Amino acid sequence: MSSERTKIGIGVIGFGWMGQAHSRSYLRIPTLFPDRTFDPELVIISDSVADRVDGAVADFGFREGTTDWNDVIAHPDVDVVCVCAPNMLHEPIAIAAAQANKHVFCEKPVGGTPDQTVRVEAASRAAGVITGVGYNYRWAPLVQYAKGLVEAGTLGQITNYRGRFFSMYGSDPMGLLSWRFMLGEAGHGVSSDILSHSIDLAHMLVGPIAKVVGTGHTQIPERPLPKPGGTHYDLGQPGDPTGTVENEDYFGAMVVFENGARGVFEASRTIVGPESQCAFEIYGTLGSVRWNLETMNELDVFLVGDEARGYTKVFGGDRYPYHGNFVPGDANSIGYEDLKTIEDFEFLSSVAAGRQHNPGFAEAVDYVSVQAALLKSWESEKWEPVIGIGDPA
Ligand SMILES: NC(=O)c1ccc[n+]([C@@H]2O[C@H](COP(=O)([O-])OP(=O)(O)OC[C@H]3O[C@@H](n4cnc5c(N)ncnc54)[C@H](O)[C@@H]3O)[C@@H](O)[C@H]2O)c1
């Protein structure tokens, strides 16, 4: 079997949280997916912090390391470039990679602004490379099961959807002014960072969105300045020098889907209480389901006609997609990083098969088309239609 597998050389750019998570995934895919069609090889890592590069080579077994991401693009053994640098670097890196004929996996949201996403998609389409985006929550086994219930008509006609991503990563005013809070490095705030996950889930579970009305807000306008080499979970001290938060902490929206369903979305990085609540509720004429990342191994299901009326709590287990690749049986949990591994397995399977991947950059453009309408609505204070902003050329 192994001789029939395609070798896929990987170059990773950015070795923070996501760069490390993807690298661990590539390393353990062979131990989890024996039926795979490919074997990933960690060829070269790049980070602007030299210590991180050294750690990646020593601990993860990358063959080479560099502080210049151009070396990753130019490397002849690299087939796939995995872009895990801050958002505003996505565009130059992803376009250079596509133009060098590399397949590109880019962490969400693919650029910090809708215009950047459109340019990246157009360039990669012109180059004919395979693209993937890090919308990992869709790969949770029970989310896939919920998708199956919708597609099979078990929930009837979908009438309502609620999506939220409430995170506490910015709720402490002493949380440092990391790249996520800066226009020049992140682009927009939560409408790019975490609301985009909710838009991905809604598109997958219900379908495209036709019109929106929304508003944003920056709740904590000043934060302590960051220290080199830290992460966005680090804290400053009272009296530290501060700087201005340049993008939004909160976004709320009402939407109408193309199929007529009504939806409500909220995203906040400064809310107190929910630690990492990427969650949705789907309501149909025959039933409803609700899921929350904080309890990702559980799905609540309500079906009209059940004699015992009420939500049934379904526990994750190996009868749902992918779960058995990690642990056998029922109610033995899987975790956050397992979703990244499923994501990487699916993307590399697409690369090995030579087929375009979903979600790829085309889907990222669909999502930033919704974001662009939301940003317009924030300014106009009116309902705005979602107009596909992709470049047809
Ligand atoms: N899918 C998810 O659930 C998820 C979660 C977190 C982050 N993300 C996305 O992943 C990306 C990275 O976020 P993160 O949390 O890993 O950030 P991070 O700050 O932990 O890591 C970013 C890394 O990029 C490095 N870097 C900065 N400039 C660079 C350059 N010029 N060349 C090479 N490396 C450079 C930094 O030194 C750092 O190590 C972002 O686009 C973010 O939106 C996705």
The ligand as an SDF file (V2000), in Angstrom:
LIG
                    3D

 44 48  0  0  0  0  0  0  0  0999 V2000
   -8.6900   27.7540   12.4840 N   0  0  0  0  0  0  0  0  0  0  0  0
   -8.5550   28.1690   13.7260 C   0  0  0  0  0  0  0  0  0  0  0  0
   -9.2400   27.7020   14.6340 O   0  0  0  0  0  0  0  0  0  0  0  0
   -7.5280   29.2290   14.0230 C   0  0  0  0  0  0  0  0  0  0  0  0
   -7.1270   29.4590   15.3460 C   0  0  0  0  0  0  0  0  0  0  0  0
   -6.1370   30.4170   15.5660 C   0  0  0  0  0  0  0  0  0  0  0  0
   -5.5970   31.1210   14.5090 C   0  0  0  0  0  0  0  0  0  0  0  0
   -6.0290   30.8890   13.2440 N   0  0  0  0  0  0  0  0  0  0  0  0
   -5.4300   31.6420   12.0980 C   0  0  0  0  0  0  0  0  0  0  0  0
   -4.0800   31.1910   11.9560 O   0  0  0  0  0  0  0  0  0  0  0  0
   -3.2200   32.2790   11.6060 C   0  0  0  0  0  0  0  0  0  0  0  0
   -2.1190   32.3660   12.6540 C   0  0  0  0  0  0  0  0  0  0  0  0
   -2.6960   32.5450   13.9400 O   0  0  0  0  0  0  0  0  0  0  0  0
   -1.9610   31.9960   15.2570 P   0  0  0  0  0  0  0  0  0  0  0  0
   -2.9690   31.9700   16.3340 O   0  0  0  0  0  0  0  0  0  0  0  0
   -1.2020   30.7630   14.9280 O   0  0  0  0  0  0  0  0  0  0  0  0
   -0.9750   33.2060   15.5200 O   0  0  0  0  0  0  0  0  0  0  0  0
    0.3690   33.1860   16.3700 P   0  0  0  0  0  0  0  0  0  0  0  0
    0.6270   34.5990   16.7020 O   0  0  0  0  0  0  0  0  0  0  0  0
    0.3360   32.1410   17.4370 O   0  0  0  0  0  0  0  0  0  0  0  0
    1.4550   32.7010   15.2870 O   0  0  0  0  0  0  0  0  0  0  0  0
    1.7940   33.4680   14.1630 C   0  0  0  0  0  0  0  0  0  0  0  0
    3.2520   33.1260   13.8330 C   0  0  0  0  0  0  0  0  0  0  0  0
    3.6050   33.7840   12.6120 O   0  0  0  0  0  0  0  0  0  0  0  0
    4.9480   34.2370   12.7950 C   0  0  0  0  0  0  0  0  0  0  0  0
    5.2440   35.2670   11.8000 N   0  0  0  0  0  0  0  0  0  0  0  0
    4.9710   36.5960   11.8540 C   0  0  0  0  0  0  0  0  0  0  0  0
    5.4690   37.1940   10.7550 N   0  0  0  0  0  0  0  0  0  0  0  0
    6.0480   36.2320   10.0040 C   0  0  0  0  0  0  0  0  0  0  0  0
    6.7660   36.2330    8.7660 C   0  0  0  0  0  0  0  0  0  0  0  0
    6.9770   37.3680    8.0720 N   0  0  0  0  0  0  0  0  0  0  0  0
    7.2520   35.0530    8.2870 N   0  0  0  0  0  0  0  0  0  0  0  0
    7.0520   33.8870    8.9830 C   0  0  0  0  0  0  0  0  0  0  0  0
    6.4030   33.8460   10.1620 N   0  0  0  0  0  0  0  0  0  0  0  0
    5.9030   35.0030   10.6640 C   0  0  0  0  0  0  0  0  0  0  0  0
    4.9960   34.7080   14.2210 C   0  0  0  0  0  0  0  0  0  0  0  0
    6.3280   34.8110   14.7070 O   0  0  0  0  0  0  0  0  0  0  0  0
    4.2250   33.5900   14.9170 C   0  0  0  0  0  0  0  0  0  0  0  0
    5.0640   32.5160   15.3090 O   0  0  0  0  0  0  0  0  0  0  0  0
   -4.1240   33.5110   11.5330 C   0  0  0  0  0  0  0  0  0  0  0  0
   -4.4630   33.7450   10.1980 O   0  0  0  0  0  0  0  0  0  0  0  0
   -5.3570   33.1370   12.3300 C   0  0  0  0  0  0  0  0  0  0  0  0
   -6.5370   33.7800   11.8650 O   0  0  0  0  0  0  0  0  0  0  0  0
   -6.9580   29.9390   12.9820 C   0  0  0  0  0  0  0  0  0  0  0  0
  1  2  1  0
  2  3  2  0
  2  4  1  0
  4  5  1  0
  4 44  2  0
  5  6  2  0
  6  7  1  0
  7  8  2  0
  8  9  1  0
  8 44  1  0
  9 10  1  0
  9 42  1  0
 10 11  1  0
 11 12  1  0
 11 40  1  0
 12 13  1  0
 13 14  1  0
 14 15  2  0
 14 16  1  0
 14 17  1  0
 17 18  1  0
 18 19  2  0
 18 20  1  0
 18 21  1  0
 21 22  1  0
 22 23  1  0
 23 24  1  0
 23 38  1  0
 24 25  1  0
 25 26  1  0
 25 36  1  0
 26 27  1  0
 26 35  1  0
 27 28  2  0
 28 29  1  0
 29 30  1  0
 29 35  2  0
 30 31  1  0
 30 32  2  0
 32 33  1  0
 33 34  2  0
 34 35  1  0
 36 37  1  0
 36 38  1  0
 38 39  1  0
 40 41  1  0
 40 42  1  0
 42 43  1  0
M  CHG  2   8   1  16  -1
M  END
$$$$
